[in-house]
Structures are given as structure tokens and as C-alpha cells.
């Protein structure tokens, strides 16, 4: 769940950041994808950490 949420949040943030800088549609897509991928990886590590900490 954190992975999907991280990807969506990162994609929106990256797209808005590229649009604010006056990027073309290809730039906006690239920023959205890269930011989404980074936050999805953060969400993945958070999920693994929480799973290991809460497992008895």
C-alpha cells in the first residue's frame, strides 16, 4: 500500500514540479515517472521495515 501511494504522490509532485519549471509534456512525464519511482522505492523499504518490526 505504501508503494502505490508513494508512486502516486511522487508522480503528482514530479509532474507539478516540471510544469512549474515550464517543461514540455515529455519533460513532465519524465519528472513524474522518476519522482514516482523514487517514492515507490521509499515506500517499499518502509513496507519491508514495518513488516519485519511487527512480525512476532
ZIDAZI-V205414 format. One record per pair of residues at least 12 apart in sequence whose C-alpha atoms are under 7 Angstrom apart, sorted by the first residue. I is the first residue (numbers start at 0). GAP is how many residues later the second one is. D is the distance in Angstrom with one decimal. If there is no record, write none. Layout:
i | gap | d
I | GAP | D
I | GAP | D
This chain:
i | gap | d
1 | 41 | 4.7
1 | 42 | 6.8
1 | 45 | 6.5
2 | 37 | 4.6
2 | 38 | 6.9
2 | 40 | 4.4
2 | 41 | 5.3
3 | 36 | 6.6
5 | 30 | 6.6
5 | 33 | 4.8
5 | 34 | 4.7
5 | 37 | 5.7
6 | 29 | 4.0
6 | 30 | 5.9
6 | 32 | 5.6
6 | 33 | 4.6
7 | 28 | 6.2
8 | 27 | 6.8
9 | 22 | 6.7
9 | 25 | 4.8
9 | 26 | 3.9
9 | 29 | 5.6
10 | 21 | 4.0
10 | 22 | 5.8
10 | 24 | 5.7
10 | 25 | 4.3
11 | 20 | 6.4
13 | 17 | 4.9
13 | 18 | 4.2
13 | 21 | 5.3
14 | 13 | 5.0
14 | 14 | 6.7
14 | 16 | 5.9
14 | 17 | 4.6
17 | 13 | 6.2
